Amino acid sequence: MAQTKKKKIIGLSCGRVNGNCEILLKEALMAAEELGVQSEIIRAMELRVKPCKGCEACTIALGRGKEPRCAITDDDVPWILDKILVEDCALIVSAPVYHLRANSYFEAIHERMLPTMFRHPEITEKRRVGGIICVGGGEPEWTPLGLTSINIFVQHTRKLVDQMQVNFVPRPGAVLMEGKYLKRAGQLGQNVAKALMMPMEKVKYVGDETEASCPVCHCNVLKVPGNLSEVYCPVCWVRGTIYADENKLKVKWDEDDIQNPRFSTKFIGKHLDLVIELHKKFFTEDQDKVKELIKKYIAYGKIIKP
Ligand SMILES: Cc1cc2nc3c(=O)[nH]c(=O)nc-3n(C[C@H](O)[C@H](O)[C@H](O)COP(=O)(O)O)c2cc1C
């Protein structure tokens, strides 16, 4: 009898090998496997991860109608991105905080995603699900942008099912002394596994929320670009209005923005069209002028090195 292929969760661990991020990720995946899914783990710290050099080879190729590829070819990031962005799987990202937001291993992978996104625009349709684990060694005051920074990545391709922030685990293995976090990670893994087996229309976010949480990424960081009472979620660019309901302040979120947040296919498509247009203009009209104008900046300055 033909075997049906098991659905898969890929876990990306950006902390130390056998560290707290990895332990929590494994706890989540072991619990998910109890529900009949399979799993794979990518350890970022064990692989070659280089940061984006800003060469723009990918955007220039796009502007010229060619296939966008990253110019860095001697590391593992393109492979990681193909696995976690393109493959038919759920994704759980587990990353530590080193300074209020997710660490640079995570961010280096995150910032290299453009060429993969350009080649596979269909992944922004968010037909797959995801979860996030964020780990900090100290008090909650020192992890305020952890989940938010990881959401910037995950929101491009996944409908978020659950996310958790862990604090007070300074040394590798410290999380093993925190039964409540291990339990919560198992719950998160099972929530992602259950969502993986549901039709997408039925998938709902089941993680923690506060009264001011964005209805898309469920983070509670608000940006105030102009005057109050207008606020935005800085990740999803969903607009909200603060209003008083009797003695309580609340946020009313814009329904159109909820349907078309920043990382929706429509919003990203608009942005990509603009990027292509700006690059074309640069190559056809501005390049010669810039070559002239930049001379005095190239000539100026005492550049210092160690
Ligand atoms: C350089 C450095 C800076 C850190 N800064 C923070 C911080 O700002 N806030 C925090 O909560 N934890 C901070 N930590 C603690 C780590 O988040 C914590 O040790 C975590 O468990 C690491 O995950 P891992 O065990 O999976 O590697 C820092 C750790 C390092 C190495």
The ligand as a Tripos MOL2 file, in Angstrom:
@<TRIPOS>MOLECULE
LIG
   31    33     1     0     0
SMALL
NO_CHARGES

@<TRIPOS>ATOM
      1 C1         26.7760   38.8000   23.8790 C.3       1 LIG1
      2 C2         25.4940   38.4110   24.5680 C.ar      1 LIG1
      3 C3         24.5580   39.3810   24.8610 C.ar      1 LIG1
      4 C4         23.3550   39.0560   25.4680 C.ar      1 LIG1
      5 N1         22.4160   40.0230   25.6690 N.ar      1 LIG1
      6 C5         21.2150   39.6980   26.1530 C.ar      1 LIG1
      7 C6         20.1560   40.6610   26.2350 C.ar      1 LIG1
      8 O1         20.2580   41.8130   25.8010 O.2       1 LIG1
      9 N2         18.9780   40.2790   26.7840 N.ar      1 LIG1
     10 C7         18.7900   39.0070   27.2430 C.ar      1 LIG1
     11 O2         17.7070   38.7300   27.7490 O.2       1 LIG1
     12 N3         19.7660   38.0690   27.1520 N.ar      1 LIG1
     13 C8         20.9440   38.3710   26.6030 C.ar      1 LIG1
     14 N4         21.9210   37.3970   26.4700 N.ar      1 LIG1
     15 C9         21.6810   36.0230   26.9810 C.3       1 LIG1
     16 C10        21.2040   35.0150   25.9440 C.3       1 LIG1
     17 O3         20.0420   35.4350   25.3240 O.3       1 LIG1
     18 C11        20.9690   33.6790   26.6390 C.3       1 LIG1
     19 O4         22.1700   33.1960   27.1460 O.3       1 LIG1
     20 C12        20.3410   32.6100   25.7740 C.3       1 LIG1
     21 O5         20.0350   31.5020   26.5840 O.3       1 LIG1
     22 C13        21.2490   32.1610   24.6360 C.3       1 LIG1
     23 O6         20.6210   31.1380   23.9040 O.3       1 LIG1
     24 P1         21.3630   29.7470   23.5790 P.3       1 LIG1
     25 O7         21.6100   29.0700   24.8990 O.co2     1 LIG1
     26 O8         20.4270   28.9990   22.7200 O.co2     1 LIG1
     27 O9         22.6440   30.0670   22.8650 O.co2     1 LIG1
     28 C14        23.1120   37.7040   25.8470 C.ar      1 LIG1
     29 C15        24.0600   36.7280   25.5420 C.ar      1 LIG1
     30 C16        25.2480   37.0570   24.9010 C.ar      1 LIG1
     31 C17        26.2300   35.9730   24.5220 C.3       1 LIG1
@<TRIPOS>BOND
     1     1     2 1
     2     2     3 ar
     3     2    30 ar
     4     3     4 ar
     5     4     5 ar
     6     4    28 ar
     7     5     6 ar
     8     6     7 ar
     9     6    13 1
    10     7     8 2
    11     7     9 ar
    12     9    10 ar
    13    10    11 2
    14    10    12 ar
    15    12    13 ar
    16    13    14 ar
    17    14    15 1
    18    14    28 ar
    19    15    16 1
    20    16    17 1
    21    16    18 1
    22    18    19 1
    23    18    20 1
    24    20    21 1
    25    20    22 1
    26    22    23 1
    27    23    24 1
    28    24    25 2
    29    24    26 1
    30    24    27 1
    31    28    29 ar
    32    29    30 ar
    33    30    31 1
@<TRIPOS>SUBSTRUCTURE
     1 LIG1         1 GROUP 0 **** ****
